[in-house]
Amino acid sequence: MSNRSITRHEVSQMAGPFRAASRATMRHFLFASFIGLVAALIPPGALSAQAVPVIVAEVRVVTFVDEVEALGTLRANESITLTASVTETVSVLHFDDGDRVTAGQVLVEMTDTEEQAQLREARALEREAASQYRRVESLATQGTAAKSLLDERDRQWKTARARLVAIESRLSDRLLKAPFSGVMGLRNISVGALVEPGDLIATLDDDTMLKLDLSVPSVYLASMHPGIPIVATTRAYGDRVFHGTVRSIDSRVDPVTRSVVARVLLPNDERLLKPGMLMQVRLRKNERQAMVIPEAALMPLGRLQFVLVADPADGALRARKQQVEIGSRRPGEVEILAGLKPGERVVTHGMMSVRPGQEITVKAVDDGSLPIEDILRHGQPAAVAGSRQP
């Protein structure tokens, strides 16, 4: 193999993969490497005399809420499929696609010529039977008519009334009315069409309030109760948030999935949500005031959790290893149940180069409002009693 010098083009090709790395990742890597290199170059005897630069965060007391995430499909508060109860042709339609209707409004009329004629006949017979009964009743009161004749006229009148009610019922079957107020779906019939029982005419949904059934793991059953607020989102509306409350909890737990169904009500005053939409839901429960720190400050050791606390001592800041008890977590933060006090500061970055009891200097304070890259570029350390500023 012949020896030759590496050209600038070849150097550029070898450096290509490194240029592909993200800037954010490189900044983290360079900062960590810088801290580690500084610690490695310091002689062991002088390590305790060097103040290691770190980033700290303050133990804050904030409103903390446990959140349970679930998926659900929207359903209308009331929903029906309109069908005919008799076989008949459609004579009049009183709605169109997407119309809003009120309770009791007539939607469909079917041919009822024969029934109307029977109704007029039944009314005439009922009036005649009533007249005959009253005439015999008057004679029976005077003692000139037999009791059996009065009973027969009473039976005829009741029979006429029953026949009238039956014909009116058959007529009502030829009128489809809205049982509640809502919005009509797509119309599937036309005037003159022959419909039979079970044929789909249209759908009717009450969309003023929507139901959302969620399957929640039964381990949360103790803290579930009606009235819990929820936050729901859907991809159809991006980051827009919809608020609702849990209305009821199912009385049974699914023996297969070990989950319980929670029914949520979502107001829909703007009519943006539609039945059938998929919703991502976060149930907010057990709201409380809690101490929180950045999750990056934790140093797990087996089942135990530790942090490095920045303690003022002898005119300087020194790292103190402190065991803590943690509670719930949320993105980027963790609840502290014991081991820390509000206002104390814990090390979040640079802890790998710090030993307990070693002097540290605050490079910057992370309050969660800026990414770590911006903190390193622009952040200024807050005043800390006894700290040495770089």
RONUDO-36026 format. One record per residue (C-alpha): x, z, y; residue in one letter; residue number from 0. Coordinates in steps of 0.1 Angstrom, whole numbers. Layout:
<pts>
+-------+-------+-------+------+-----+
:     u :     w :     v : type : seq :
+-------+-------+-------+------+-----+
:     X :     Z :     Y :    a : NUM :
...
+-------+-------+-------+------+-----+
</pts>
This chain:
<pts>
+-------+-------+-------+------+-----+
:     u :     w :     v : type : seq :
+-------+-------+-------+------+-----+
:     0 :     0 :     0 :    m :   0 :
:    15 :   -11 :    33 :    s :   1 :
:    17 :    14 :    62 :    n :   2 :
:    -1 :     4 :    94 :    r :   3 :
:   -14 :    21 :   125 :    s :   4 :
:   -51 :    28 :   128 :    i :   5 :
:   -67 :     6 :   155 :    t :   6 :
:   -90 :    19 :   182 :    r :   7 :
:  -118 :     0 :   166 :    h :   8 :
:  -113 :    18 :   133 :    e :   9 :
:  -112 :    52 :   151 :    v :  10 :
:  -145 :    43 :   168 :    s :  11 :
:  -161 :    34 :   135 :    q :  12 :
:  -150 :    67 :   120 :    m :  13 :
:  -164 :    87 :   149 :    a :  14 :
:  -198 :    69 :   147 :    g :  15 :
:  -215 :    95 :   124 :    p :  16 :
:  -205 :   123 :   147 :    f :  17 :
:  -221 :   105 :   177 :    r :  18 :
:  -253 :   104 :   157 :    a :  19 :
:  -256 :   142 :   157 :    a :  20 :
:  -281 :   155 :   181 :    s :  21 :
:  -269 :   171 :   214 :    r :  22 :
:  -288 :   203 :   208 :    a :  23 :
:  -272 :   208 :   173 :    t :  24 :
:  -237 :   201 :   187 :    m :  25 :
:  -242 :   227 :   215 :    r :  26 :
:  -252 :   253 :   190 :    h :  27 :
:  -222 :   244 :   168 :    f :  28 :
:  -197 :   244 :   197 :    l :  29 :
:  -210 :   277 :   210 :    f :  30 :
:  -208 :   294 :   176 :    a :  31 :
:  -174 :   278 :   169 :    s :  32 :
:  -161 :   290 :   203 :    f :  33 :
:  -172 :   326 :   196 :    i :  34 :
:  -156 :   325 :   161 :    g :  35 :
:  -124 :   309 :   174 :    l :  36 :
:  -120 :   335 :   201 :    v :  37 :
:  -125 :   363 :   175 :    a :  38 :
:  -100 :   347 :   151 :    a :  39 :
:   -73 :   343 :   177 :    l :  40 :
:   -75 :   379 :   189 :    i :  41 :
:   -50 :   402 :   170 :    p :  42 :
:   -66 :   428 :   148 :    p :  43 :
:   -51 :   456 :   168 :    g :  44 :
:   -65 :   443 :   200 :    a :  45 :
:  -100 :   433 :   188 :    l :  46 :
:  -115 :   466 :   199 :    s :  47 :
:  -102 :   460 :   234 :    a :  48 :
:  -118 :   426 :   238 :    q :  49 :
:  -154 :   423 :   251 :    a :  50 :
:  -172 :   397 :   230 :    v :  51 :
:  -197 :   375 :   250 :    p :  52 :
:  -232 :   376 :   236 :    v :  53 :
:  -267 :   367 :   246 :    i :  54 :
:  -293 :   395 :   245 :    v :  55 :
:  -331 :   399 :   247 :    a :  56 :
:  -351 :   428 :   259 :    e :  57 :
:  -376 :   447 :   237 :    v :  58 :
:  -409 :   438 :   252 :    r :  59 :
:  -444 :   453 :   247 :    v :  60 :
:  -470 :   425 :   246 :    v :  61 :
:  -504 :   418 :   232 :    t :  62 :
:  -499 :   409 :   196 :    f :  63 :
:  -526 :   394 :   174 :    v :  64 :
:  -524 :   386 :   137 :    d :  65 :
:  -534 :   350 :   130 :    e :  66 :
:  -548 :   335 :    98 :    v :  67 :
:  -546 :   297 :    96 :    e :  68 :
:  -573 :   277 :    77 :    a :  69 :
:  -589 :   243 :    75 :    l :  70 :
:  -626 :   236 :    77 :    g :  71 :
:  -651 :   207 :    80 :    t :  72 :
:  -678 :   208 :   107 :    l :  73 :
:  -715 :   209 :    98 :    r :  74 :
:  -745 :   207 :   121 :    a :  75 :
:  -763 :   240 :   128 :    n :  76 :
:  -794 :   223 :   114 :    e :  77 :
:  -793 :   189 :    96 :    s :  78 :
:  -818 :   169 :    76 :    i :  79 :
:  -822 :   134 :    61 :    t :  80 :
:  -855 :   119 :    71 :    l :  81 :
:  -874 :   103 :    42 :    t :  82 :
:  -910 :    93 :    35 :    a :  83 :
:  -933 :   114 :    13 :    s :  84 :
:  -956 :    84 :     4 :    v :  85 :
:  -952 :    47 :    -4 :    t :  86 :
:  -964 :    28 :    27 :    e :  87 :
:  -953 :     3 :    53 :    t :  88 :
:  -939 :    13 :    87 :    v :  89 :
:  -962 :     4 :   116 :    s :  90 :
:  -944 :    21 :   146 :    v :  91 :
:  -909 :    35 :   153 :    l :  92 :
:  -905 :    60 :   182 :    h :  93 :
:  -867 :    64 :   181 :    f :  94 :
:  -835 :    44 :   181 :    d :  95 :
:  -799 :    50 :   171 :    d :  96 :
:  -785 :    81 :   188 :    g :  97 :
:  -817 :    92 :   206 :    d :  98 :
:  -822 :   128 :   214 :    r :  99 :
:  -855 :   141 :   203 :    v : 100 :
:  -875 :   173 :   207 :    t : 101 :
:  -891 :   195 :   180 :    a : 102 :
:  -926 :   181 :   170 :    g : 103 :
:  -919 :   146 :   184 :    q : 104 :
:  -934 :   118 :   163 :    v : 105 :
:  -906 :    96 :   150 :    l : 106 :
:  -923 :    72 :   125 :    v : 107 :
:  -959 :    60 :   121 :    e : 108 :
:  -970 :    44 :    88 :    m : 109 :
: -1000 :    22 :    81 :    t : 110 :
: -1031 :    45 :    79 :    d : 111 :
: -1061 :    22 :    84 :    t : 112 :
: -1078 :    33 :    51 :    e : 113 :
: -1071 :    70 :    57 :    e : 114 :
: -1085 :    67 :    93 :    q : 115 :
: -1118 :    53 :    79 :    a : 116 :
: -1120 :    80 :    52 :    q : 117 :
: -1114 :   106 :    80 :    l : 118 :
: -1143 :    94 :   100 :    r : 119 :
: -1165 :    95 :    69 :    e : 120 :
: -1153 :   130 :    60 :    a : 121 :
: -1160 :   143 :    95 :    r : 122 :
: -1196 :   128 :    94 :    a : 123 :
: -1203 :   144 :    60 :    l : 124 :
: -1189 :   177 :    71 :    e : 125 :
: -1211 :   177 :   102 :    r : 126 :
: -1242 :   169 :    81 :    e : 127 :
: -1233 :   196 :    55 :    a : 128 :
: -1229 :   221 :    83 :    a : 129 :
: -1263 :   211 :    98 :    s : 130 :
: -1281 :   214 :    64 :    q : 131 :
: -1266 :   248 :    58 :    y : 132 :
: -1277 :   262 :    92 :    r : 133 :
: -1312 :   248 :    87 :    r : 134 :
: -1316 :   265 :    53 :    v : 135 :
: -1300 :   296 :    66 :    e : 136 :
: -1327 :   299 :    93 :    s : 137 :
: -1355 :   294 :    67 :    l : 138 :
: -1339 :   320 :    44 :    a : 139 :
: -1338 :   345 :    72 :    t : 140 :
: -1376 :   340 :    76 :    q : 141 :
: -1381 :   343 :    39 :    g : 142 :
: -1394 :   308 :    34 :    t : 143 :
: -1363 :   294 :    15 :    a : 144 :
: -1348 :   304 :   -18 :    a : 145 :
: -1314 :   321 :   -19 :    k : 146 :
: -1302 :   296 :   -45 :    s : 147 :
: -1309 :   267 :   -20 :    l : 148 :
: -1288 :   285 :     7 :    l : 149 :
: -1260 :   289 :   -18 :    d : 150 :
: -1261 :   252 :   -27 :    e : 151 :
: -1260 :   242 :     9 :    r : 152 :
: -1230 :   265 :    15 :    d : 153 :
: -1212 :   250 :   -14 :    r : 154 :
: -1218 :   214 :    -1 :    q : 155 :
: -1205 :   224 :    33 :    w : 156 :
: -1173 :   240 :    19 :    k : 157 :
: -1168 :   209 :    -3 :    t : 158 :
: -1171 :   187 :    28 :    a : 159 :
: -1146 :   208 :    47 :    r : 160 :
: -1121 :   207 :    19 :    a : 161 :
: -1123 :   169 :    16 :    r : 162 :
: -1118 :   167 :    54 :    l : 163 :
: -1086 :   188 :    52 :    v : 164 :
: -1073 :   167 :    23 :    a : 165 :
: -1077 :   135 :    42 :    i : 166 :
: -1061 :   150 :    73 :    e : 167 :
: -1032 :   161 :    51 :    s : 168 :
: -1028 :   125 :    38 :    r : 169 :
: -1028 :   112 :    74 :    l : 170 :
: -1001 :   137 :    84 :    s : 171 :
:  -979 :   124 :    55 :    d : 172 :
:  -980 :    91 :    73 :    r : 173 :
:  -965 :   106 :   105 :    l : 174 :
:  -928 :   117 :   105 :    l : 175 :
:  -922 :   144 :   131 :    k : 176 :
:  -889 :   160 :   142 :    a : 177 :
:  -888 :   195 :   127 :    p : 178 :
:  -863 :   206 :   154 :    f : 179 :
:  -846 :   192 :   185 :    s : 180 :
:  -814 :   172 :   179 :    g : 181 :
:  -798 :   138 :   179 :    v : 182 :
:  -808 :   109 :   156 :    m : 183 :
:  -783 :    91 :   135 :    g : 184 :
:  -783 :    54 :   127 :    l : 185 :
:  -817 :    39 :   119 :    r : 186 :
:  -820 :    23 :    85 :    n : 187 :
:  -855 :     8 :    86 :    i : 188 :
:  -875 :   -16 :   107 :    s : 189 :
:  -911 :   -21 :   116 :    v : 190 :
:  -930 :   -36 :    86 :    g : 191 :
:  -906 :   -23 :    60 :    a : 192 :
:  -920 :    -7 :    29 :    l : 193 :
:  -907 :    28 :    23 :    v : 194 :
:  -909 :    49 :    -7 :    e : 195 :
:  -902 :    87 :   -13 :    p : 196 :
:  -865 :    92 :   -12 :    g : 197 :
:  -856 :    62 :    10 :    d : 198 :
:  -832 :    71 :    38 :    l : 199 :
:  -848 :    65 :    72 :    i : 200 :
:  -823 :    83 :    94 :    a : 201 :
:  -805 :   116 :    99 :    t : 202 :
:  -813 :   143 :   124 :    l : 203 :
:  -787 :   169 :   135 :    d : 204 :
:  -789 :   199 :   158 :    d : 205 :
:  -754 :   196 :   174 :    d : 206 :
:  -758 :   222 :   201 :    t : 207 :
:  -740 :   246 :   178 :    m : 208 :
:  -718 :   236 :   148 :    l : 209 :
:  -710 :   255 :   117 :    k : 210 :
:  -675 :   257 :   102 :    l : 211 :
:  -670 :   272 :    68 :    d : 212 :
:  -634 :   284 :    61 :    l : 213 :
:  -618 :   296 :    29 :    s : 214 :
:  -598 :   327 :    38 :    v : 215 :
:  -575 :   345 :    13 :    p : 216 :
:  -593 :   377 :     1 :    s : 217 :
:  -562 :   398 :    10 :    v : 218 :
:  -575 :   396 :    46 :    y : 219 :
:  -610 :   408 :    36 :    l : 220 :
:  -605 :   443 :    49 :    a : 221 :
:  -599 :   431 :    84 :    s : 222 :
:  -625 :   403 :    84 :    m : 223 :
:  -659 :   410 :   101 :    h : 224 :
:  -685 :   391 :   121 :    p : 225 :
:  -675 :   387 :   158 :    g : 226 :
:  -638 :   379 :   152 :    i : 227 :
:  -627 :   352 :   177 :    p : 228 :
:  -612 :   320 :   165 :    i : 229 :
:  -593 :   291 :   180 :    v : 230 :
:  -599 :   256 :   166 :    a : 231 :
:  -582 :   222 :   172 :    t : 232 :
:  -587 :   187 :   159 :    t : 233 :
:  -565 :   157 :   160 :    r : 234 :
:  -593 :   137 :   177 :    a : 235 :
:  -588 :   157 :   209 :    y : 236 :
:  -551 :   164 :   208 :    g : 237 :
:  -542 :   198 :   222 :    d : 238 :
:  -577 :   207 :   234 :    r : 239 :
:  -587 :   241 :   221 :    v : 240 :
:  -623 :   251 :   211 :    f : 241 :
:  -633 :   287 :   209 :    h : 242 :
:  -658 :   303 :   186 :    g : 243 :
:  -666 :   334 :   166 :    t : 244 :
:  -671 :   344 :   130 :    v : 245 :
:  -708 :   347 :   123 :    r : 246 :
:  -708 :   359 :    87 :    s : 247 :
:  -687 :   365 :    56 :    i : 248 :
:  -698 :   354 :    22 :    d : 249 :
:  -709 :   381 :    -2 :    s : 250 :
:  -687 :   368 :   -31 :    r : 251 :
:  -650 :   360 :   -36 :    v : 252 :
:  -642 :   328 :   -55 :    d : 253 :
:  -627 :   340 :   -88 :    p : 254 :
:  -605 :   309 :   -91 :    v : 255 :
:  -590 :   307 :   -56 :    t : 256 :
:  -594 :   344 :   -47 :    r : 257 :
:  -607 :   334 :   -13 :    s : 258 :
:  -638 :   342 :     6 :    v : 259 :
:  -658 :   319 :    28 :    v : 260 :
:  -661 :   328 :    65 :    a : 261 :
:  -687 :   310 :    85 :    r : 262 :
:  -678 :   302 :   121 :    v : 263 :
:  -700 :   291 :   149 :    l : 264 :
:  -686 :   267 :   175 :    l : 265 :
:  -706 :   260 :   207 :    p : 266 :
:  -708 :   223 :   215 :    n : 267 :
:  -723 :   221 :   249 :    d : 268 :
:  -703 :   190 :   258 :    e : 269 :
:  -713 :   173 :   225 :    r : 270 :
:  -677 :   164 :   218 :    l : 271 :
:  -676 :   177 :   182 :    l : 272 :
:  -693 :   158 :   154 :    k : 273 :
:  -704 :   170 :   120 :    p : 274 :
:  -678 :   160 :    94 :    g : 275 :
:  -648 :   164 :   116 :    m : 276 :
:  -618 :   183 :   101 :    l : 277 :
:  -607 :   213 :   122 :    m : 278 :
:  -575 :   234 :   121 :    q : 279 :
:  -585 :   270 :   128 :    v : 280 :
:  -566 :   302 :   137 :    r : 281 :
:  -585 :   334 :   132 :    l : 282 :
:  -573 :   361 :   156 :    r : 283 :
:  -576 :   396 :   143 :    k : 284 :
:  -563 :   431 :   148 :    n : 285 :
:  -554 :   426 :   185 :    e : 286 :
:  -530 :   454 :   197 :    r : 287 :
:  -501 :   463 :   220 :    q : 288 :
:  -468 :   459 :   201 :    a : 289 :
:  -430 :   458 :   206 :    m : 290 :
:  -416 :   424 :   199 :    v : 291 :
:  -381 :   409 :   198 :    i : 292 :
:  -368 :   374 :   191 :    p : 293 :
:  -366 :   367 :   154 :    e : 294 :
:  -330 :   355 :   158 :    a : 295 :
:  -320 :   391 :   165 :    a : 296 :
:  -327 :   403 :   129 :    l : 297 :
:  -299 :   408 :   104 :    m : 298 :
:  -314 :   412 :    69 :    p : 299 :
:  -295 :   432 :    43 :    l : 300 :
:  -315 :   431 :    11 :    g : 301 :
:  -349 :   445 :    19 :    r : 302 :
:  -337 :   462 :    50 :    l : 303 :
:  -336 :   448 :    85 :    q : 304 :
:  -310 :   456 :   112 :    f : 305 :
:  -303 :   446 :   148 :    v : 306 :
:  -274 :   451 :   172 :    l : 307 :
:  -284 :   471 :   202 :    v : 308 :
:  -265 :   468 :   235 :    a : 309 :
:  -258 :   505 :   245 :    d : 310 :
:  -242 :   515 :   278 :    p : 311 :
:  -213 :   539 :   269 :    a : 312 :
:  -182 :   549 :   289 :    d : 313 :
:  -188 :   523 :   316 :    g : 314 :
:  -192 :   495 :   292 :    a : 315 :
:  -216 :   480 :   267 :    l : 316 :
:  -211 :   486 :   231 :    r : 317 :
:  -229 :   472 :   200 :    a : 318 :
:  -248 :   497 :   179 :    r : 319 :
:  -262 :   487 :   145 :    k : 320 :
:  -298 :   499 :   142 :    q : 321 :
:  -321 :   497 :   113 :    q : 322 :
:  -356 :   486 :   122 :    v : 323 :
:  -390 :   484 :   105 :    e : 324 :
:  -407 :   451 :   112 :    i : 325 :
:  -444 :   441 :   111 :    g : 326 :
:  -461 :   408 :   115 :    s : 327 :
:  -443 :   376 :   126 :    r : 328 :
:  -453 :   347 :   148 :    r : 329 :
:  -432 :   316 :   158 :    p : 330 :
:  -399 :   329 :   173 :    g : 331 :
:  -410 :   365 :   175 :    e : 332 :
:  -413 :   396 :   152 :    v : 333 :
:  -432 :   428 :   157 :    e : 334 :
:  -411 :   460 :   156 :    i : 335 :
:  -429 :   491 :   142 :    l : 336 :
:  -400 :   515 :   144 :    a : 337 :
:  -363 :   518 :   153 :    g : 338 :
:  -364 :   505 :   189 :    l : 339 :
:  -377 :   515 :   222 :    k : 340 :
:  -392 :   493 :   250 :    p : 341 :
:  -366 :   481 :   274 :    g : 342 :
:  -337 :   482 :   250 :    e : 343 :
:  -316 :   451 :   246 :    r : 344 :
:  -307 :   435 :   213 :    v : 345 :
:  -281 :   408 :   206 :    v : 346 :
:  -297 :   374 :   197 :    t : 347 :
:  -266 :   351 :   197 :    h : 348 :
:  -230 :   359 :   190 :    g : 349 :
:  -237 :   388 :   166 :    m : 350 :
:  -216 :   372 :   139 :    m : 351 :
:  -185 :   380 :   160 :    s : 352 :
:  -194 :   415 :   169 :    v : 353 :
:  -187 :   447 :   149 :    r : 354 :
:  -207 :   479 :   154 :    p : 355 :
:  -190 :   500 :   182 :    g : 356 :
:  -173 :   470 :   196 :    q : 357 :
:  -175 :   463 :   234 :    e : 358 :
:  -196 :   433 :   244 :    i : 359 :
:  -204 :   415 :   276 :    t : 360 :
:  -237 :   399 :   284 :    v : 361 :
:  -234 :   362 :   288 :    k : 362 :
:  -271 :   357 :   295 :    a : 363 :
:  -305 :   372 :   289 :    v : 364 :
:  -330 :   353 :   268 :    d : 365 :
:  -365 :   359 :   280 :    d : 366 :
:  -380 :   332 :   258 :    g : 367 :
:  -388 :   309 :   288 :    s : 368 :
:  -358 :   285 :   283 :    l : 369 :
:  -341 :   268 :   253 :    p : 370 :
:  -308 :   282 :   243 :    i : 371 :
:  -290 :   251 :   257 :    e : 372 :
:  -304 :   257 :   292 :    d : 373 :
:  -296 :   294 :   290 :    i : 374 :
:  -259 :   286 :   282 :    l : 375 :
:  -258 :   260 :   310 :    r : 376 :
:  -277 :   278 :   338 :    h : 377 :
:  -285 :   313 :   326 :    g : 378 :
:  -271 :   343 :   345 :    q : 379 :
:  -268 :   377 :   329 :    p : 380 :
:  -292 :   403 :   343 :    a : 381 :
:  -277 :   435 :   357 :    a : 382 :
:  -269 :   459 :   328 :    v : 383 :
:  -256 :   494 :   334 :    a : 384 :
:  -219 :   495 :   323 :    g : 385 :
:  -217 :   458 :   314 :    s : 386 :
:  -186 :   438 :   323 :    r : 387 :
:  -195 :   405 :   338 :    q : 388 :
:  -174 :   375 :   328 :    p : 389 :
+-------+-------+-------+------+-----+
</pts>
